[in-house]
């Protein structure tokens, strides 16, 4: 069982490293808003996957996947939320550099435009409302179950899902820290404005793609 667990951890890490909404979200949050917000988003991503782990262990993932109505509801909600993030990025207003200087001429730290709670919400709901995550946990986890193991199947599902949350969350925490280290090289307000526009369009594209692949 240990060898299967190690294989699962490596595979989970490779899947987490694939470009997708989570990667785009961490990239935008790290370079635009900073390390704390990016770490909050990473925690939200991991917690969102914990929800899918619970659904898988309880057998609710199969119920949702085999219910056209429930699956469609999650799909439309997920697409709408991705579109919301895209529009939020497109129409957000980066803080002016003039706001960083006090009346006495002293430079003040720039106030984050994105709260930690909002950053967590972005990561959490992006994953909870992802129908592909439901199918992924429904089809991916069972491939690593060991029938002869002393741990019962629900326990194995919980262990695998929990490890997946840790690996994915750990990867995005690492990515957040690395991107935050180079954030000072991208302080230019014009660059940040263009980055918001590009990531906004990317999220709108993810939204359209989700609807297209689910129809």
C-alpha positions in Angstrom: 0.0 0.0 0.0 2.9 2.3 0.7 4.2 2.1 -2.9 0.7 2.9 -4.2 0.5 5.9 -1.8 3.9 7.2 -3.1 2.7 6.8 -6.7 -0.5 8.6 -5.8 1.4 11.5 -4.2 3.7 11.9 -7.3 0.7 11.7 -9.7 -1.3 14.2 -7.6 1.6 16.7 -7.7 1.9 16.4 -11.4 -1.8 17.1 -11.8 -1.5 20.1 -9.5 1.3 21.5 -11.6 -0.8 21.5 -14.7 -1.9 25.0 -15.9 -5.5 25.8 -15.0 -7.8 28.1 -13.1 -5.9 27.5 -9.8 -2.5 28.4 -11.4 -3.9 31.5 -13.0 -5.5 32.5 -9.7 -2.3 32.1 -7.8 -0.3 33.9 -10.5 -2.7 36.9 -10.4 -3.0 37.0 -6.7 0.8 36.7 -6.0 1.9 39.4 -8.5 -1.0 41.8 -8.0 -1.9 41.6 -4.3 1.0 39.9 -2.5 2.1 36.9 -0.5 -0.6 36.9 2.2 -3.4 37.0 -0.2 -1.8 34.3 -2.3 -1.4 32.0 0.7 -5.0 32.6 1.6 -6.0 31.5 -1.9 -3.8 28.4 -1.6 -5.6 27.5 1.6 -8.9 28.0 0.0 -7.9 25.7 -2.9 -6.9 23.0 -0.4 -10.1 23.4 1.6 -12.2 23.2 -1.6 -10.5 19.9 -2.4 -11.3 18.7 1.1 -15.0 19.2 0.3 -14.6 16.9 -2.7 -12.8 14.4 -0.5 -15.7 14.3 1.8 -18.2 14.0 -1.1 -16.2 11.1 -2.4 -16.0 9.3 0.9 -19.7 9.7 1.5 -20.6 8.5 -2.0 -22.1 11.8 -2.9 -19.7 12.4 -5.8 -21.3 9.5 -7.6 -24.8 10.8 -6.9 -23.9 14.2 -8.3 -22.1 12.8 -11.3 -25.1 10.5 -12.2 -27.7 13.3 -11.7 -27.9 15.4 -14.8 -29.7 18.2 -12.9 -27.3 18.4 -10.0 -24.2 18.1 -12.3 -25.7 20.9 -14.5 -26.3 23.1 -11.5 -22.7 22.8 -10.4 -21.4 23.3 -13.9 -23.4 26.5 -14.5 -22.5 27.8 -11.0 -18.8 27.1 -11.6 -18.9 28.7 -15.0 -20.6 31.8 -13.5 -18.1 32.1 -10.8 -15.2 31.8 -13.2 -16.8 34.6 -15.2 -17.2 36.6 -12.1 -13.5 36.3 -11.3 -12.7 37.3 -14.9 -14.9 40.4 -14.7 -13.5 41.2 -11.3 -10.0 41.2 -12.7 -11.0 43.2 -15.8 -12.7 46.0 -14.0 -10.6 46.1 -10.8 -8.7 49.3 -10.2 -5.1 49.0 -9.0 -4.1 51.4 -6.3 -2.4 54.4 -7.6 1.2 54.8 -6.6 0.3 58.3 -5.4 -1.6 56.7 -2.6 1.6 55.3 -1.2 2.9 58.7 -0.2 1.7 60.5 2.9 1.0 64.2 3.3 4.5 64.6 4.8 6.1 63.0 1.8 6.9 59.7 3.6 6.2 56.5 1.7 3.4 54.4 3.1 2.8 50.7 2.6 0.2 50.1 -0.1 -3.1 48.8 1.2 -4.0 45.4 -0.3 -7.0 45.7 -2.6 -8.0 42.0 -1.9 -8.7 40.9 1.6 -7.5 37.6 2.9 -11.1 36.4 3.2 -11.9 37.3 -0.4 -8.7 35.6 -1.5 -9.7 32.5 0.4 -13.1 32.6 -1.1 -11.7 32.7 -4.7 -9.6 29.6 -4.1 -12.4 27.7 -2.2 -15.3 28.3 -4.5 -13.3 27.9 -7.7 -12.6 24.3 -6.6 -15.9 23.5 -4.9 -17.9 24.6 -7.9 -15.6 22.7 -10.4 -17.6 19.8 -11.9 -14.3 18.4 -13.3 -13.0 18.0 -9.7 -16.0 15.8 -8.9 -15.3 13.5 -11.8 -11.6 13.6 -11.1 -12.0 12.4 -7.5 -14.7 9.9 -8.6 -12.4 8.2 -11.2 -8.9 9.0 -9.9 -9.0 7.9 -6.3 -10.4 4.4 -6.9 -7.4 3.5 -9.1 -5.2 3.6 -6.0 -7.3 1.6 -3.7 -5.8 -1.7 -2.4 -8.5 -4.3 -1.8 -6.2 -6.4 0.4 -5.1 -3.5 2.7 -6.2 -3.6 6.4 -7.6 -0.1 6.0 -11.3 -0.2 4.8 -12.2 1.4 1.5 -13.8 4.6 3.0 -10.7 5.0 5.1 -8.4 4.7 2.0 -10.5 7.2 0.1 -10.2 9.6 3.0 -6.5 9.1 3.2 -5.9 9.5 -0.5 -8.1 12.6 -0.7 -6.5 14.2 2.4 -3.0 13.6 0.9 -4.2 15.1 -2.4 -5.3 18.2 -0.5 -2.0 18.5 1.2 0.1 18.0 -1.9 -2.0 20.4 -4.0 -2.1 23.0 -1.2 1.6 22.6 -0.6 2.4 23.1 -4.3 0.4 26.3 -4.5 1.9 27.6 -1.2 5.3 27.0 -2.7 4.3 28.7 -5.9 2.9 31.6 -4.0 6.1 32.1 -2.1 8.2 31.9 -5.3 6.1 34.4 -7.2 5.9 36.8 -4.3 9.7 36.9 -4.2 9.7 38.4 -7.7 6.7 40.6 -7.2 8.9 43.7 -6.6 10.1 43.5 -10.2 6.6 44.0 -11.4 5.6 47.1 -9.4 4.9 49.0 -12.6 1.2 50.0 -12.6 0.9 49.6 -16.3 2.1 46.0 -16.1 -0.3 45.2 -13.3 -3.2 46.7 -15.2 -2.3 44.5 -18.3 -1.9 41.4 -16.1 -5.4 42.0 -14.7 -6.8 42.3 -18.2 -5.0 39.1 -19.4 -6.0 37.0 -16.4 -9.5 38.4 -16.7 -9.8 37.2 -20.3 -8.2 33.8 -19.3 -10.9 33.3 -16.6 -13.7 34.2 -19.0 -12.2 31.7 -21.4 -12.2 29.0 -18.7 -15.8 29.8 -18.1 -16.8 29.4 -21.7 -14.7 26.2 -22.0 -16.4 24.7 -19.0 -19.8 25.3 -20.5 -18.7 24.0 -23.9 -17.2 20.8 -22.6 -20.2 20.1 -20.4 -22.8 20.6 -23.0 
